[in-house]
Amino acid sequence: MAAKKSGGGATKQTGNKVSSIASKGLRTGKLSPSEIKSVSASALGQDETKGTRKK
């Protein structure tokens, strides 16, 4: 699992399944809608800044 350090000292991890789906997407450039949702949800769950960002 790929660990990600956040500013608060907590470690956030991406599961093996999500990592393999993301890897497949990078290799082939093709993901199903459910795979896109899974990878997107994982990325948003690891986002350190919640909500919308100011421009």
matplotlib code that plots the C-alpha trace (Angstrom):
import matplotlib.pyplot as plt

x = [0.0, 1.2, 1.3, 0.7, 1.8, -0.6, 0.2, -1.6, 0.8, -1.7, -0.8, -3.4, -3.2, -4.5, -5.7, -4.2, -7.4, -7.4, -3.7, -4.1, -7.1, -5.1, -2.1, -4.3, -5.7, -2.3, -1.1, -4.1, -5.9, -9.2, -11.2, -14.9, -17.2, -17.2, -13.4, -13.2, -15.5, -13.4, -10.1, -11.8, -13.3, -9.9, -8.2, -10.9, -10.6, -6.9, -7.4, -6.0, -8.1, -11.8, -14.4, -13.8, -10.5, -10.5, -9.1]
y = [0.0, 3.5, 5.6, 9.3, 11.6, 14.4, 17.6, 16.4, 13.5, 10.9, 8.4, 7.8, 4.7, 3.6, 0.0, -2.6, -2.8, 1.0, 1.0, -1.7, 0.0, 3.3, 1.5, -0.1, 3.3, 4.8, 1.9, 1.6, 4.9, 3.0, 2.6, 1.7, 4.2, 2.2, 2.1, 5.9, 6.4, 4.1, 5.9, 9.3, 8.5, 7.4, 10.5, 12.8, 10.8, 11.6, 15.3, 17.4, 20.4, 19.7, 21.6, 24.1, 26.0, 29.7, 31.1]
z = [0.0, -0.8, 2.3, 2.3, 5.1, 5.9, 7.6, 10.8, 11.4, 10.3, 7.6, 4.8, 2.7, -0.6, -0.7, -3.1, -5.1, -5.7, -6.5, -9.1, -10.7, -10.9, -12.4, -15.0, -15.9, -16.3, -18.4, -20.7, -20.4, -20.1, -17.0, -16.5, -14.8, -11.6, -11.6, -12.1, -9.1, -7.0, -7.8, -7.5, -4.1, -2.8, -4.1, -2.5, 0.7, 0.9, 0.1, 3.0, 2.1, 2.5, 0.5, -2.3, -2.6, -2.9, -6.2]

ax = plt.figure().add_subplot(projection="3d")
ax.plot(x, y, z, "-o")
ax.set_aspect("equal")
plt.show()
